[in-house]
Amino acid sequence: MMSTLGGLQRYFRVILLLVALTLLLLAGFLHTDLELLIPLFGGQAKGPPVTNIMFLKTHKTASSTVLNILYRFAETHNLSVALPAGRHVHLGYPWFFLARYVEGVASQQRFNIMCNHLRFNLPEVQKVMPNDTFYFSILRNPVFQLESSFIYYKAYAPAFQRAPSLDAFLASPQTFYNDSHLLRDVYAKNNMWFDFGFNPNAPAEEGYMRARIAEVEQRFQLVLIAEHLDESLVLLRRRLRWALDDVVAFRLNSRSARSVTRLAPETRERAQRWCALDWRLYQHFNRSLWGQLRAELGPRRLRGEVARLRARRRELAVLCLQDGGAPQNRTQIHDPGLRPYQPGAVDILGYNLRPGLDNRTQRVCQRLVTPELQYMAHLYSLQFPEKPPKKIPRGAY
Ligand SMILES: Nc1ncnc2c1ncn2[C@@H]1O[C@H](COP(=O)(O)OS(=O)(=O)O)[C@@H](OP(=O)(O)O)[C@H]1O
């Protein structure tokens, strides 16, 4: 009798193992999102997808790539976006955000998604966004963020105009940077700190920095890190309970290699000291991201999720993009609607779509590669068909 029971138990274990293996194989074949199966085994992913979201779009931090994710989600789910009013292309930046910078704010109670450039000002944001809004942002290593800003805003920021190079600027920043030019020079010092609504010229005192970082931590449920964008997107996806395809994105708004300057070690150290507030902010949230990843996923699961995200991105690149998926410079992008804004002499890269795509695929692919300004103008026309369409500033064409 005992041996018959033991035999039956073994038999059931083998059957269970076979069922689990079959499910895994099927999921692989059908590209099924395994997390959809996780609730069956008592895992996470409870509740509907999060649809009320505020993304603080910091500058030169991969934020246009994240914005594309949000615009696509808004468009495919018919959600309202708090877009800049009238002919504007951002929400009052570099002034503190005010609710009246949003188109239609008087007639619409609240919006689902807010993600255009603004300087963070919580009480005014709360006038536009619902109480249960998910707040998140993104930071990048301030050394590379500053290097990117220096080239991108060279012709615009007085501090950069006067400096012959970033090396020269950082060797003697006070020669070029003047507090009284703050509005145009916000890109020249602690720009991410400024975007969060803080004073970029404040002394880097420990107590002050700690207090401001605590404020950010209290309001923002997540801060992504550009150097670890895929890991960040895995976590974002978990928090928002979104599908894998919702967070897959191509790299947008990147410069050609010829526009990127290699920095000497002493220039990097100077940049860290010059942007000490940003440096502290970045270090804190980089540590915090990895702490959350360890606690919520662990290294094996994280590796798996990142691999799936990258595999899907490669698949979409093969499906959608011409030229083997490599980003192209402005003269090589055939469709003006896909050509990103080009400030000054910088070469900002974009993509060409593969010709002959069927309508549905074309729509999916086009959304993935539409630059920020063109996408904003498109959403604006959908949301406000009665208003004159947004004009894209010169430089995009
Ligand atoms: N996926 C991913 N991973 C890492 N880095 C990325 C990614 N996507 C964009 N980028 C880089 O982000 C820079 C552009 O940042 P933004 O889009 O925030 O710029 S902007 O403020 O909206 O103009 C720009 O940096 P630079 O090329 O150094 O200028 C992009 O290359």
The ligand as a Tripos MOL2 file, in Angstrom:
@<TRIPOS>MOLECULE
LIG
   31    33     1     0     0
SMALL
NO_CHARGES

@<TRIPOS>ATOM
      1 N1         18.5170   54.3010  -23.9480 N.pl3     1 LIG1
      2 C1         19.4110   55.2100  -23.6130 C.ar      1 LIG1
      3 N2         20.4020   54.9130  -22.7720 N.ar      1 LIG1
      4 C2         21.3260   55.8380  -22.4520 C.ar      1 LIG1
      5 N3         21.3430   57.1000  -22.9320 N.ar      1 LIG1
      6 C3         20.3670   57.4280  -23.7670 C.ar      1 LIG1
      7 C4         19.3510   56.5320  -24.1360 C.ar      1 LIG1
      8 N4         18.5060   57.1780  -24.9490 N.ar      1 LIG1
      9 C5         18.9950   58.4260  -25.1030 C.ar      1 LIG1
     10 N5         20.1200   58.5780  -24.4030 N.ar      1 LIG1
     11 C6         20.9820   59.7700  -24.3350 C.3       1 LIG1
     12 O1         20.3010   60.8230  -23.6690 O.3       1 LIG1
     13 C7         20.7010   62.0720  -24.2280 C.3       1 LIG1
     14 C8         19.4830   62.8520  -24.6720 C.3       1 LIG1
     15 O2         18.7870   63.1660  -23.5140 O.3       1 LIG1
     16 P1         17.3430   63.8220  -23.5180 P.3       1 LIG1
     17 O3         16.4840   63.1030  -24.4570 O.co2     1 LIG1
     18 O4         16.9370   63.8650  -22.0890 O.co2     1 LIG1
     19 O5         17.6510   65.2930  -24.0360 O.3       1 LIG1
     20 S1         16.6610   66.5450  -24.0180 S.O2      1 LIG1
     21 O6         16.8920   67.2710  -22.7600 O.2       1 LIG1
     22 O7         15.2790   66.0900  -24.1330 O.2       1 LIG1
     23 O8         17.0920   67.3400  -25.1960 O.3       1 LIG1
     24 C9         21.6220   61.7440  -25.3720 C.3       1 LIG1
     25 O9         22.9380   61.8160  -24.8610 O.3       1 LIG1
     26 P2         24.1500   62.3770  -25.7300 P.3       1 LIG1
     27 O10        24.1810   61.5040  -26.9760 O.co2     1 LIG1
     28 O11        25.3380   62.1930  -24.8470 O.co2     1 LIG1
     29 O12        23.8360   63.7900  -26.0400 O.co2     1 LIG1
     30 C10        21.2530   60.3210  -25.7110 C.3       1 LIG1
     31 O13        22.2960   59.6180  -26.3460 O.3       1 LIG1
@<TRIPOS>BOND
     1     1     2 1
     2     2     3 ar
     3     2     7 ar
     4     3     4 ar
     5     4     5 ar
     6     5     6 ar
     7     6     7 ar
     8     6    10 ar
     9     7     8 ar
    10     8     9 ar
    11     9    10 ar
    12    10    11 1
    13    11    12 1
    14    11    30 1
    15    12    13 1
    16    13    14 1
    17    13    24 1
    18    14    15 1
    19    15    16 1
    20    16    17 2
    21    16    18 1
    22    16    19 1
    23    19    20 1
    24    20    21 2
    25    20    22 2
    26    20    23 1
    27    24    25 1
    28    24    30 1
    29    25    26 1
    30    26    27 2
    31    26    28 1
    32    26    29 1
    33    30    31 1
@<TRIPOS>SUBSTRUCTURE
     1 LIG1         1 GROUP 0 **** ****
